[in-house]
Amino acid sequence: MFALAALHVGIPYAPVSPAYSLISQDQERLRFIVRLLTPGLVFASHGQRYEKAIRAAIPAGAELVVTEAPPAGRACTRVEELAAALATGRVDAAHAAVGPGTIAKFLFTSGSTQQPKAVINTHRMLCSNQQMLVQCMPFMAEEPPVLRPDATQASQAEIVLDPGVRAFFACLIEELGTQSTGSASRVTRALLLGDPPSIDIGEVTDKGSINQRAVLKARSALVEELYSAAYPDRVMLVRAADAR
């Protein structure tokens, strides 16, 4: 929601890996990112869960917004307060000023070998990426994927069981199979995870290397479920002919 709002009015935003706050012991990379960005607003879903990182890295002058559990001793704004605010003409004026060259977001590199680097993504780049997806997967243009309104209150586990979501992923994998060679063209079933595995209980990050280690840790259980004879709800057959 915050990302869409920022895109609408031309304010650059930056998603930051939760691991920098919850797994890191010194928050060094988080402090580096905050110094680099000098953000005017910082969002944390659970104020108390991120309290240590907030105290270590977020300047007092930056507005802090939380969904729940505000941290003690720190002024903050609740999400519902922002949601209740009425839009003014300034919103329309800001939106009208957004153009292809407007910076949309800063995407940070993994920082595997050194400090993360902020890669500029403009609105033109994001639109080009969407056009690429449509050209590679034409079915997305024929019937754009839409999340049901009631799905906003659903859990991830419920969403992956939705027939529309499963159909979308089936089309996605089949389209991939028609345009690629090697193992990708032989995918016959997939496991949709409502709660992806993580190396830290309850924490999922956007860092591929961390998620890969998490999957490897849970590999045996995932493979067993994927090829179980009972076909659990999370297993999705991509093609009618199931070549094991």
C-alpha positions, 0 to 999 in steps of 0.5 A: 500500500505504501509503495503504491501510494509513493508511486502515485505521487512520485516519491521514491521508496525503498524496500529493505530486507527485514533480515537487516533488522531482525537477523543482524546483531549490529544493524550495520547495513540498516544504518548504512542504508538509512544514512544513504537514503535520509528517509522522511518516513519509515514503515515497520509492520510491528513496532515492538518487533522492530524496536531494536532496529528502530532505536539503532538506525532510524533518526528521531526526525523521520516519521515512523509508521506502524501497523501495530504495537508502537515501540515505547518512547518513540512517537509514531503514526498508526496506519489507520490514521493515514488511511483515514486522511482525505486526499487533497488537490496536492495529491492530484498535482503531485501525480500529474508531475510524475513522468517516465524519468521520475525515480520510482524506487531504490532497489538495494543489491544483496550486499553479499561482498560489501555494503548494499548499493541503491539501484535507481528504478524509474517509472519508465523502467517499471513500465518496461518491465511490465511490458516485457512480462506481457510480451513473454506471457500474453495470457496476462494481457488477455485476462490481467491477474486480479486479487479478489477484494476479500483476499486482503483479509485472507492469509497467505495459506488461504490465498495459495488455495484460491482456484484463480491463483492456482490457475494463474501460476499454472499458466505462468509455468506452462508459458515458461515451458514453451519458451525455454529448454532444459529443466524448465520445460519439464516442470509438471507439478509445483508446490505453492507455499503460503508460509515459505520456509525461513532460516529465522522463525516467522521471518521471510526476507526478499534476499534470494541467498537467505531463502535458498538456504532456508529451502535447502534446510527444509528440502527433504520435507518439501520434496516429500510433500511435492511427490506424495501420493495423496496430492496435498492441497498445496501441490499443483499439477501443471500438466495433465501428464504427470511425469515423475 
